[in-house]
Amino acid sequence: MRSRIEHSVAARLASIVYPFLFLCTPWIGAAEAGLGSSWQIGTPIATYWAGPAITDAVAQQMVEGGFNLVWCGSEAELDVAHRHGLRGQLTSGLFTPASLDDPDRRQQLDALIARVSKHPALYSYHLIDEPSAAQFPALGKLVAYLRERDPMHLAYINLFPTYANNQQLGTKGDTVTAYAEHLRLYVEQVRPSLVSYDHYQFRLKGDSDQYFLNLAMIRRTAQEAGVPFLNIVQACTWAPDAMRIPNADELRYLVYSTVAYGAQGISYYVYAHPSHHGSLVGLDGTPGPLYHAVKSYNREFVAIAQELQPLRSLGVYHTSMRERGCEPLPTDAVFRIESSPSPASPRGFLLGFFGAGDGPTHAVVVNLDYTTGVSAALVGPGALERFDAGTAQWTSANKAAVELTLPPGGGALVRMR
C-alpha cells in the first residue's frame, strides 16, 4: 500500500491463465471458518488509507463520503468515531510480534486490549502493511494471541500485489508461482479472518495487465480460506512521472469490478497525504473531485455487497478481455449479454455470478470500458429484477431480459425473480 513498493511490473509473465475456483463458499465470518474468532464482517467495508486524525469535522466528512471504517490512532479517536456512528481500526506500536517477546510491552498490549476491546466503535486492530512471507510465522502468533484475548475484533493485515518482486514477497518463481506461494503461506501460517491486498494499475501511459490476475488469485485464496476479501484501489499518484491520477469513471470501474469478483470491502489509496497528488481530500480538508465521486460509489458498493453477502461467488467471466486471470463466458452460461446497440468495446463486459446453491441466481454486470457508456440486454433463464443500489430496492423487468444502460466503468446487479 505504501509508495515504497516497487511499482515496476515483474519480468514477463509465464503463459499461465490462473484458473478460477467455483468453490461455492459464501463470505462467512471467522467463527464459521474455524479460526477461533467470533469476528463477523457485518456491513461491507468502505474505507481508505492515509488520512488525517479523526476529529468531529473529519468524521462527519467520512460519513458524508459514505465511509464506514476509519483509522484511529488513539482511544480518543475511537470516541469520536463512535459519536458519528463509524467503526474504527485502531493503530498502535504495540500491535507487533515484538510485543510478545518483551514482558513490559506484552503487559502494555494486554492492558490496551482490555481497555479497547469493549469500545463500541472498535472494529479491528491494524498490524502491518505488506509483510514478507518470512514474517508470517511471527504474525501468526500475534494474530492467535489477539484472538485469544479479543475474539470479537479483526486483526488486520494488508498484502502485496502480484507485481511485488520475489524479495518483497519472500517467495521464488515467476509472478504467478511466487504470488500463489505467498498467499498459500499467508493463509496457512497466519490464518487471517479477512484477506486484504492492494493493486494499482493506472500508469501514466496505459494500464498494467495484472489487475484481473490479482483479483482472481485473491478471490480464490479467500474462497479456499472461507473468509471475505478487501481490495485497496488506486485513487491518487505518488509518482507523477509514472502513475496517473484516476478520474471518476476509472474509479467507478475499480469499485464495480471489485464487487463483481465478490469482495466485501473496498479501500482507496489515499484519502489525504502530503506526498501524493489527486487524493480524495486535500491536506486542509477540502474535498476533491474523487471524494465527490466516491460519495455515491461507496454507498453503491456497500448496498450491492450486502445483497451478495449471504450468497456464494460462483464464477467471474469476461465477454471480451483476455488478460491473464480473465475467464471467458461459457456458451451455456445462465446469464448472457444478448445485444448491445452501442458500438462494441474491445474491453466488453464482466459478469460475476452468485447464488445460494450450485446455480447462479444473481449477476453483477460491469461495463469494462471506463471511457464510454454502453447499453446492452442481459438475458437470464426467467423473469429478472434489477437492483437499485441508490435506494436498495428491486424492480421487476417482467421478462427474461433487462435493458441496461451503464455509465463508463459502471455496473448493475440483476437477479432471477
BATORDO-661224 format. One record per residue (C-alpha): residue number from 0; residue in one letter; chain; x, y, z. Coordinates in steps of 0.05 Angstrom, whole numbers, padded with zeros to 5 digits. Layout:
BEGIN
 num residu chaine      X      Y      Z
 NUM      A      A      X      Y      Z
...
//
This chain:
BEGIN
 num residu chaine      X      Y      Z
   0      M      A  00000  00000  00000
   1      R      A  00057  00049  00014
   2      S      A  00094  00085 -00040
   3      R      A  00158  00048 -00022
   4      I      A  00132 -00011 -00062
   5      E      A  00168 -00020 -00127
   6      H      A  00113 -00008 -00177
   7      S      A  00151 -00037 -00236
   8      V      A  00119 -00100 -00263
   9      A      A  00160 -00163 -00256
  10      A      A  00190 -00196 -00316
  11      R      A  00143 -00221 -00369
  12      L      A  00090 -00268 -00341
  13      A      A  00094 -00341 -00359
  14      S      A  00038 -00362 -00406
  15      I      A -00009 -00382 -00349
  16      V      A -00081 -00364 -00340
  17      Y      A -00095 -00371 -00266
  18      P      A -00158 -00414 -00261
  19      F      A -00220 -00393 -00223
  20      L      A -00246 -00439 -00170
  21      F      A -00321 -00449 -00163
  22      L      A -00318 -00470 -00091
  23      C      A -00388 -00448 -00071
  24      T      A -00361 -00414 -00008
  25      P      A -00400 -00354  00018
  26      W      A -00365 -00297  00052
  27      I      A -00374 -00324  00122
  28      G      A -00344 -00299  00187
  29      A      A -00282 -00322  00222
  30      A      A -00321 -00365  00271
  31      E      A -00352 -00407  00215
  32      A      A -00285 -00412  00182
  33      G      A -00258 -00447  00244
  34      L      A -00208 -00393  00261
  35      G      A -00223 -00389  00335
  36      S      A -00253 -00319  00327
  37      S      A -00323 -00291  00335
  38      W      A -00310 -00233  00288
  39      Q      A -00361 -00221  00233
  40      I      A -00352 -00172  00176
  41      G      A -00421 -00141  00187
  42      T      A -00435 -00083  00139
  43      P      A -00388 -00089  00079
  44      I      A -00326 -00044  00088
  45      A      A -00316  00024  00055
  46      T      A -00250  00053  00079
  47      Y      A -00184  00086  00058
  48      W      A -00111  00091  00075
  49      A      A -00073  00153  00098
  50      G      A -00118  00205  00126
  51      P      A -00119  00258  00180
  52      A      A -00131  00247  00254
  53      I      A -00204  00233  00268
  54      T      A -00236  00297  00293
  55      D      A -00310  00312  00293
  56      A      A -00303  00350  00228
  57      V      A -00264  00295  00195
  58      A      A -00312  00241  00220
  59      Q      A -00371  00280  00192
  60      Q      A -00335  00285  00125
  61      M      A -00324  00210  00126
  62      V      A -00398  00197  00140
  63      E      A -00419  00244  00083
  64      G      A -00369  00207  00038
  65      G      A -00402  00140  00051
  66      F      A -00343  00112  00090
  67      N      A -00359  00066  00148
  68      L      A -00290  00047  00175
  69      V      A -00238  00099  00196
  70      W      A -00167  00094  00220
  71      C      A -00158  00114  00293
  72      G      A -00090  00129  00323
  73      S      A -00115  00133  00394
  74      E      A -00171  00113  00440
  75      A      A -00196  00185  00439
  76      E      A -00206  00178  00364
  77      L      A -00248  00116  00376
  78      D      A -00293  00160  00418
  79      V      A -00301  00209  00360
  80      A      A -00316  00153  00312
  81      H      A -00370  00127  00358
  82      R      A -00403  00194  00363
  83      H      A -00412  00193  00287
  84      G      A -00433  00120  00281
  85      L      A -00367  00099  00249
  86      R      A -00326  00037  00261
  87      G      A -00253  00046  00280
  88      Q      A -00190  00009  00260
  89      L      A -00140  00022  00316
  90      T      A -00066  00031  00303
  91      S      A -00012  00024  00357
  92      G      A  00062  00009  00361
  93      L      A  00043 -00047  00408
  94      F      A  00009 -00087  00352
  95      T      A  00074 -00122  00332
  96      P      A  00103 -00191  00344
  97      A      A  00159 -00158  00384
  98      S      A  00109 -00142  00439
  99      L      A  00101 -00216  00453
 100      D      A  00175 -00224  00468
 101      D      A  00181 -00166  00517
 102      P      A  00146 -00175  00584
 103      D      A  00135 -00100  00593
 104      R      A  00108 -00090  00523
 105      R      A  00064 -00151  00529
 106      Q      A  00035 -00123  00593
 107      Q      A  00021 -00057  00558
 108      L      A -00011 -00095  00500
 109      D      A -00055 -00135  00547
 110      A      A -00077 -00071  00582
 111      L      A -00093 -00037  00516
 112      I      A -00134 -00096  00492
 113      A      A -00171 -00099  00558
 114      R      A -00190 -00026  00551
 115      V      A -00209 -00021  00478
 116      S      A -00239 -00090  00465
 117      K      A -00304 -00067  00496
 118      H      A -00305  00000  00460
 119      P      A -00368  00005  00418
 120      A      A -00331  00035  00358
 121      L      A -00274 -00015  00355
 122      Y      A -00275 -00059  00293
 123      S      A -00204 -00081  00281
 124      Y      A -00131 -00077  00300
 125      H      A -00082 -00056  00246
 126      L      A -00019 -00099  00250
 127      I      A  00024 -00089  00188
 128      D      A  00025 -00069  00115
 129      E      A  00055 -00114  00062
 130      P      A  00096 -00165  00102
 131      S      A  00144 -00214  00071
 132      A      A  00130 -00288  00078
 133      A      A  00188 -00291  00127
 134      Q      A  00145 -00251  00175
 135      F      A  00085 -00296  00171
 136      P      A  00102 -00345  00228
 137      A      A  00111 -00288  00278
 138      L      A  00049 -00253  00252
 139      G      A  00010 -00317  00260
 140      K      A  00029 -00320  00333
 141      L      A  00008 -00247  00343
 142      V      A -00059 -00259  00308
 143      A      A -00072 -00320  00351
 144      Y      A -00053 -00280  00413
 145      L      A -00102 -00224  00396
 146      R      A -00157 -00274  00380
 147      E      A -00148 -00308  00447
 148      R      A -00155 -00242  00484
 149      D      A -00206 -00210  00439
 150      P      A -00242 -00258  00392
 151      M      A -00293 -00205  00372
 152      H      A -00247 -00160  00331
 153      L      A -00207 -00167  00268
 154      A      A -00131 -00169  00266
 155      Y      A -00119 -00132  00200
 156      I      A -00060 -00144  00154
 157      N      A -00053 -00119  00082
 158      L      A -00015 -00158  00029
 159      F      A  00029 -00142 -00030
 160      P      A  00002 -00142 -00102
 161      T      A  00023 -00191 -00156
 162      Y      A  00076 -00143 -00183
 163      A      A  00117 -00144 -00119
 164      N      A  00184 -00177 -00132
 165      N      A  00209 -00242 -00102
 166      Q      A  00249 -00207 -00048
 167      Q      A  00188 -00169 -00025
 168      L      A  00143 -00230 -00026
 169      G      A  00195 -00276  00005
 170      T      A  00180 -00330 -00046
 171      K      A  00210 -00353 -00111
 172      G      A  00189 -00365 -00182
 173      D      A  00153 -00327 -00237
 174      T      A  00098 -00278 -00220
 175      V      A  00041 -00328 -00213
 176      T      A  00083 -00382 -00177
 177      A      A  00114 -00334 -00127
 178      Y      A  00049 -00298 -00111
 179      A      A  00009 -00363 -00104
 180      E      A  00061 -00389 -00055
 181      H      A  00060 -00323 -00017
 182      L      A -00016 -00328 -00009
 183      R      A -00013 -00402  00009
 184      L      A  00038 -00389  00065
 185      Y      A -00002 -00330  00089
 186      V      A -00066 -00370  00098
 187      E      A -00030 -00430  00127
 188      Q      A  00014 -00392  00177
 189      V      A -00027 -00330  00195
 190      R      A -00098 -00358  00188
 191      P      A -00129 -00290  00173
 192      S      A -00202 -00273  00183
 193      L      A -00200 -00228  00121
 194      V      A -00154 -00224  00061
 195      S      A -00134 -00153  00042
 196      Y      A -00088 -00131 -00014
 197      D      A -00073 -00071 -00057
 198      H      A -00063 -00065 -00132
 199      Y      A -00050  00000 -00171
 200      Q      A -00056 -00007 -00246
 201      F      A -00063  00063 -00275
 202      R      A  00003  00084 -00305
 203      L      A  00018  00149 -00339
 204      K      A  00013  00112 -00405
 205      G      A -00036  00054 -00406
 206      D      A -00054  00004 -00352
 207      S      A -00017 -00055 -00323
 208      D      A -00041 -00123 -00345
 209      Q      A -00045 -00158 -00277
 210      Y      A -00106 -00125 -00245
 211      F      A -00153 -00183 -00261
 212      L      A -00100 -00235 -00248
 213      N      A -00092 -00206 -00178
 214      L      A -00167 -00204 -00166
 215      A      A -00173 -00276 -00189
 216      M      A -00117 -00301 -00144
 217      I      A -00143 -00264 -00083
 218      R      A -00214 -00288 -00096
 219      R      A -00190 -00360 -00100
 220      T      A -00148 -00353 -00037
 221      A      A -00206 -00322  00003
 222      Q      A -00254 -00376 -00021
 223      E      A -00206 -00432 -00001
 224      A      A -00198 -00400  00068
 225      G      A -00273 -00387  00075
 226      V      A -00262 -00313  00091
 227      P      A -00281 -00247  00057
 228      F      A -00232 -00203  00020
 229      L      A -00219 -00129  00011
 230      N      A -00187 -00093 -00048
 231      I      A -00147 -00028 -00040
 232      V      A -00151  00011 -00105
 233      Q      A -00113  00069 -00134
 234      A      A -00142  00139 -00120
 235      C      A -00080  00183 -00129
 236      T      A -00010  00186 -00157
 237      W      A  00054  00183 -00115
 238      A      A  00099  00184 -00177
 239      P      A  00072  00234 -00228
 240      D      A  00124  00214 -00279
 241      A      A  00100  00141 -00279
 242      M      A  00029  00135 -00250
 243      R      A -00032  00176 -00267
 244      I      A -00088  00201 -00223
 245      P      A -00151  00161 -00238
 246      N      A -00212  00201 -00259
 247      A      A -00282  00189 -00231
 248      D      A -00300  00139 -00286
 249      E      A -00237  00098 -00275
 250      L      A -00250  00097 -00201
 251      R      A -00322  00072 -00214
 252      Y      A -00292  00016 -00257
 253      L      A -00247 -00005 -00198
 254      V      A -00306 -00005 -00149
 255      Y      A -00353 -00045 -00193
 256      S      A -00302 -00095 -00217
 257      T      A -00283 -00107 -00144
 258      V      A -00354 -00123 -00123
 259      A      A -00365 -00166 -00184
 260      Y      A -00308 -00211 -00160
 261      G      A -00344 -00219 -00094
 262      A      A -00305 -00171 -00049
 263      Q      A -00336 -00149  00016
 264      G      A -00291 -00089  00025
 265      I      A -00265 -00030 -00017
 266      S      A -00209  00017  00004
 267      Y      A -00177  00077 -00030
 268      Y      A -00104  00096 -00034
 269      V      A -00102  00151 -00010
 270      Y      A -00151  00195  00027
 271      A      A -00100  00251  00041
 272      H      A -00024  00250  00042
 273      P      A  00028  00305  00033
 274      S      A  00069  00269 -00020
 275      H      A  00011  00242 -00060
 276      H      A -00027  00281 -00113
 277      G      A -00100  00277 -00131
 278      S      A -00120  00248 -00063
 279      L      A -00194  00246 -00045
 280      V      A -00185  00304  00003
 281      G      A -00132  00358  00008
 282      L      A -00089  00366  00070
 283      D      A -00132  00425  00090
 284      G      A -00194  00381  00088
 285      T      A -00220  00407  00022
 286      P      A -00255  00351 -00017
 287      G      A -00231  00338 -00088
 288      P      A -00267  00310 -00149
 289      L      A -00255  00238 -00128
 290      Y      A -00284  00249 -00059
 291      H      A -00348  00273 -00092
 292      A      A -00348  00212 -00136
 293      V      A -00339  00161 -00080
 294      K      A -00397  00191 -00041
 295      S      A -00442  00151 -00087
 296      Y      A -00393  00095 -00104
 297      N      A -00384  00076 -00030
 298      R      A -00459  00072 -00019
 299      E      A -00470  00032 -00082
 300      F      A -00413 -00016 -00065
 301      V      A -00440 -00028  00006
 302      A      A -00511 -00037 -00018
 303      I      A -00492 -00088 -00072
 304      A      A -00441 -00125 -00028
 305      Q      A -00494 -00130  00027
 306      E      A -00543 -00162 -00021
 307      L      A -00490 -00212 -00042
 308      Q      A -00464 -00226  00028
 309      P      A -00508 -00288  00041
 310      L      A -00493 -00316 -00028
 311      R      A -00433 -00352 -00058
 312      S      A -00389 -00325 -00113
 313      L      A -00397 -00380 -00165
 314      G      A -00357 -00352 -00224
 315      V      A -00329 -00289 -00255
 316      Y      A -00327 -00282 -00331
 317      H      A -00305 -00234 -00385
 318      T      A -00340 -00228 -00452
 319      S      A -00281 -00198 -00489
 320      M      A -00219 -00185 -00447
 321      R      A -00166 -00239 -00448
 322      E      A -00115 -00213 -00399
 323      R      A -00085 -00264 -00351
 324      G      A -00138 -00282 -00299
 325      C      A -00196 -00268 -00346
 326      E      A -00242 -00328 -00356
 327      P      A -00286 -00327 -00419
 328      L      A -00361 -00331 -00410
 329      P      A -00384 -00403 -00423
 330      T      A -00430 -00413 -00483
 331      D      A -00482 -00444 -00437
 332      A      A -00479 -00390 -00383
 333      V      A -00544 -00378 -00345
 334      F      A -00537 -00303 -00356
 335      R      A -00511 -00273 -00421
 336      I      A -00505 -00208 -00458
 337      E      A -00552 -00216 -00517
 338      S      A -00548 -00149 -00552
 339      S      A -00511 -00084 -00547
 340      P      A -00537 -00028 -00591
 341      S      A -00478  00014 -00571
 342      P      A -00413  00007 -00611
 343      A      A -00377 -00054 -00584
 344      S      A -00319 -00041 -00538
 345      P      A -00258 -00086 -00542
 346      R      A -00260 -00089 -00466
 347      G      A -00330 -00117 -00465
 348      F      A -00367 -00136 -00401
 349      L      A -00351 -00170 -00336
 350      L      A -00403 -00217 -00305
 351      G      A -00399 -00241 -00234
 352      F      A -00446 -00298 -00217
 353      F      A -00473 -00310 -00147
 354      G      A -00522 -00359 -00116
 355      A      A -00543 -00393 -00052
 356      G      A -00536 -00462 -00083
 357      D      A -00498 -00492 -00141
 358      G      A -00532 -00450 -00194
 359      P      A -00527 -00374 -00202
 360      T      A -00588 -00332 -00186
 361      H      A -00554 -00264 -00185
 362      A      A -00506 -00229 -00233
 363      V      A -00464 -00166 -00228
 364      V      A -00453 -00137 -00297
 365      V      A -00397 -00087 -00307
 366      N      A -00381 -00043 -00367
 367      L      A -00305 -00052 -00370
 368      D      A -00298  00008 -00417
 369      Y      A -00284  00066 -00369
 370      T      A -00284  00117 -00425
 371      T      A -00354  00105 -00455
 372      G      A -00423  00088 -00430
 373      V      A -00458  00028 -00462
 374      S      A -00527 -00003 -00468
 375      A      A -00539 -00077 -00470
 376      A      A -00591 -00130 -00455
 377      L      A -00576 -00181 -00401
 378      V      A -00615 -00245 -00413
 379      G      A -00630 -00298 -00360
 380      P      A -00670 -00363 -00355
 381      G      A -00733 -00329 -00328
 382      A      A -00763 -00264 -00305
 383      L      A -00710 -00216 -00279
 384      E      A -00705 -00160 -00229
 385      R      A -00655 -00103 -00225
 386      F      A -00626 -00075 -00160
 387      D      A -00624  00000 -00150
 388      A      A -00561  00010 -00108
 389      G      A -00582  00081 -00091
 390      T      A -00648  00061 -00059
 391      A      A -00632 -00012 -00043
 392      Q      A -00696 -00032 -00078
 393      W      A -00710 -00086 -00131
 394      T      A -00751 -00071 -00194
 395      S      A -00781 -00125 -00237
 396      A      A -00768 -00126 -00312
 397      N      A -00827 -00174 -00321
 398      K      A -00788 -00212 -00373
 399      A      A -00725 -00254 -00382
 400      A      A -00684 -00194 -00406
 401      V      A -00662 -00130 -00372
 402      E      A -00642 -00070 -00413
 403      L      A -00580 -00040 -00381
 404      T      A -00552  00029 -00393
 405      L      A -00485  00031 -00358
 406      P      A -00440  00092 -00349
 407      P      A -00365  00086 -00362
 408      G      A -00339  00033 -00315
 409      G      A -00408  00025 -00284
 410      G      A -00447 -00037 -00266
 411      A      A -00512 -00066 -00243
 412      L      A -00538 -00123 -00200
 413      V      A -00592 -00167 -00231
 414      R      A -00627 -00229 -00203
 415      M      A -00678 -00281 -00223
 416      R      A -00746 -00264 -00193
//
